[in-house]
Amino acid sequence: QVQLVESGGGLVQAGDSLRLSCAASGRTYSTYAMGWFRQGPGKEREFVAAISWNGGSTSHADSVKGRFTISRDFAKNTVHLQMNSLKPEDTAVYYCAAEPQAMGVMTYTYEYEYWGQGTQVTVSS
């Protein structure tokens, strides 16, 4: 079992930056891929960014490419999402996800077994 706890959300103005963190605890696997997804009001959960088990590969949604960056800290079992130049359309609950024993980068919700509870990001215009 893997527990994921997100932090770092909040209320910011357009153009500001935020850094989300996701701490993994419990039974950790030697290889696990991680990702960030978001769900805005009245919308389906959508892919934001993903990183492979060794941090060697990443993927970012077109809507955030150039503004958001995913990274991981192996010493702290943590994955981060640095969000710059935030826009009102980035307003959503952001979820961290983990898939044990996965080697690649995964961009679909059904590919992940474990999910955090989410952290709210609100961007005002």
Residue, then its C-alpha position, 0 to 999 in steps of 0.5 A: q500500500v502506498q499513501l500519497v499526501e499533496s501539499g502546496g495548493g492555495l489562492v494566487q493571482a494570475g501570473d504567480s507561481l506555486r510549487l505542489s509537493c506529493a509525499a509518498s509513504g507506506r510500502t514503497y516499491s523499487t520502481y514506481a511512476m508518478g503523475w499529476f492530474r487535475q479536475g476543474p469545476g464541472k470537468e473530468r480529471e485530466f493529465v497534467a504531468a508525469i515522470s518515470w521511475n528514475g526521473g529520466s523521462t517526463s511528459h507534460a500536457d500541452s496546456v501546461k508545457g513551458r509553464f509547469t515542470i514535474s520533478r522528483d526527490f528520491a531521498k524524500n520520496t517526493v514528487h514536485l510540480q512547479m507551476n509558473s505563469l499561472k492562469p485562471e484556467d489552471t484553477a482545479v483540484y490537483y491530484c498526485a498518482a503513483e503506479p508501482q512497478a511501472m517503468g515508463v511515463m503514464t498519462y492516463t488515469y486508469e494506469y495509476e493504482y494509488w491516488g492522493q486526496g488532492t490539493q486545491v489551486t485557485v488562480s484569480s484574474 
